[in-house]
Amino acid sequence: MLLGSLQALGPVISQICETAGTPGLSLGVLHHGEVIHQANFGFRDVDARLPPDDHTAYVVGSLTKAITAAMVAILVDEGKLTWTTQLHDIIPTFQRAEYDSTSNITITDLLSHRTGLPSYDSFYLLSDNKIPIPRTDAVPILSYVPIAADLRTEFIYNNLAYEVLGQVIEKVSGTDFSSFLTSRILKPLQMTQTFYTVSPSDYKNVAKGYNALQNASVFPVPPPIYGDDVMMGSAGGIRSSVHDLLILYSAFIDAANSQIENRPSVIPRNPLRQLSHLFRGMVSLPLSTLREASYASGWLRVQLPAPMGFGSGPGIDPMLGEGLPSRLGLFHEGNIAGYTTFVAVFPETSSAVVVLSNSLGLTDTTGLVGQMLIEELFGNTVNATGYTEYAKLTARQGAVIMDNIKIQLMQRRTTFKPSNPLQEYIGTYYNSINNFFIEIRERAGHLEVHFMGLEGFALEPYQHNSFFWHMSHNEVVQRARYTAYPMEYYIIEFGHISDEGDATYNAESNTINALRWKHESAVKGKGEIFRKRGRTHELFGQGNGQEISLEL
């Protein structure tokens, strides 16, 4: 009966995929330690009309984080690290300003997103899934970013922290991340369809990535977090299949039940360790529930009934498990240009749900499908109409995000003419550690902004000494960019900053030597200040410990 209920969701899943612009999707369900259902929809390669199967490798995005955390746990179990080891004791180049409490962030702080430091995703989430910043710049960036919240007081999601954890693993283990992953987790669990940042050339069963256009058709995008020694691999670069992930999450559940509940282990030589720490809630989540909602180490914890999502998309995440006995669920989502993913595990019943897709869609396809599977798994009949209508509503909202931003910008626009001659604005502007630059160029009588020397965006006058850039939804997704940034992200404000005294930023000055860009919404204030300098490529990667310039 349970299998029939899960299989009956197929038409609803297909409809949600069509609504969202999700060309291919694979799912699997584990219950009482056994795989009870697997299904596949659509195409892993749209042009070739190739369907996915249980062995198709998808980019899993942030599902990588639980694996990175498990690798750290192995090192802790071997006595090579402790959960309270401070980052600067492993990587001395991590240096914050004097008297800054975040100087003392620990391994657990990094794993649980409670460092109080922002991720600065805008530095590496550029067009066409290109990452122009090398891994060697991760620690300097974490050293200079401003404090967004006091240490260990708030959940502030930080992809950069997991990149740095990957470097900690390499430093402590004495080997590269990929080799440690393979030897300590993949081989012991016989996960032969899981790869780090690049699938082998002879493994052809790979899902190509797509983004959804405004009409829910799809556009192919380059693979994200791709290549050897690429930035953010340990935060979101693993590729895997439903088949392999069910093996992995079965091992997580087995290790948790044996190490925490003292039940007999059913997986011989299970490599996963320290589950009592990995599954422990470390910082509260801002979810709308009276029950527990916290972030552990690579996992979000909720006590059902509760929302099971970040709640960051258009609309509100459905309440999951209403009317059912309360139970602990651990879950995570992955979201990167070309792919979205979802996993949830329930240790008490040895259950797991995995959903992988090859599109950044108009709505959260994998989250909605995962939640429907969970409801049916534990005895709640899914309101198919409710889910499909919710998908349609949120897809409509997702399709007009960029349109709404354009409306907001035009409503606040006060000028159609630059305040100064265009030549005053032209130049190259650097952050305070000289590893990220913004070029302002003139082309055919107007200004363009280029981030890290990549393709340009036309700037239009906005307010005094400020300009905005904008793209339609389709232009954004065709460049493998995100539509999730707020209006402020698209505004560049020029001004003057003195080299003397308190270095106050003056946005009214007609002498331009700096610009301000609010690219990180977690940080209060008007944005980061970039100073105009001559183009000096050799400066990149030389983190000098300077404090960031901010106007609060």
Sequence and secondary structure as in RCSB ss.txt:
>XXXX:A:sequence
MLLGSLQALGPVISQICETAGTPGLSLGVLHHGEVIHQANFGFRDVDARLPPDDHTAYVVGSLTKAITAAMVAIL
VDEGKLTWTTQLHDIIPTFQRAEYDSTSNITITDLLSHRTGLPSYDSFYLLSDNKIPIPRTDAVPILSYVPIAAD
LRTEFIYNNLAYEVLGQVIEKVSGTDFSSFLTSRILKPLQMTQTFYTVSPSDYKNVAKGYNALQNASVFPVPPPI
YGDDVMMGSAGGIRSSVHDLLILYSAFIDAANSQIENRPSVIPRNPLRQLSHLFRGMVSLPLSTLREASYASGWL
RVQLPAPMGFGSGPGIDPMLGEGLPSRLGLFHEGNIAGYTTFVAVFPETSSAVVVLSNSLGLTDTTGLVGQMLIE
ELFGNTVNATGYTEYAKLTARQGAVIMDNIKIQLMQRRTTFKPSNPLQEYIGTYYNSINNFFIEIRERAGHLEVH
FMGLEGFALEPYQHNSFFWHMSHNEVVQRARYTAYPMEYYIIEFGHISDEGDATYNAESNTINALRWKHESAVKG
KGEIFRKRGRTHELFGQGNGQEISLEL
>XXXX:A:secstr
 HHHHHHTTHHHHHHHHHHHT  EEEEEEEETTEEEEEEEEE SBTTTTB   TT BEE GGGHHHHHHHHHHHH
HHTTS  TT BHHHH TT    TT GGGG BHHHHHHT SS    GGGT  GGG   S GGGHHHHHHHS  SS 
TTTS    HHHHHHHHHHHHHHHSS HHHHHIIIIIHHHT TT EESS  TT   B   EEE TTS EEE   SS
 STT TTHHHH EEE HHHHHHHHHHHHHHHHHHHS     STT     HHHHTS  EE   S SS EEE SS E
EEEESEE S   SSS   EESTTS  EEEEEEEEEETTEEEEEEEEGGGTEEEEEEESEE SS HHHHHHHHHHH
HHTT    HHHHHHHHHHHHHHHHTHHHHHHHHHHHH   SS SS GGGT EEEE TTSS EEEEEEETTEEEEE
ETT  EEE EEEETTEEE    HHHHHHTT  S   GGGGEEEEEEE SSTT  EETT SS  EEEE   TTS S
S EEEEEE   GGGTT        B  
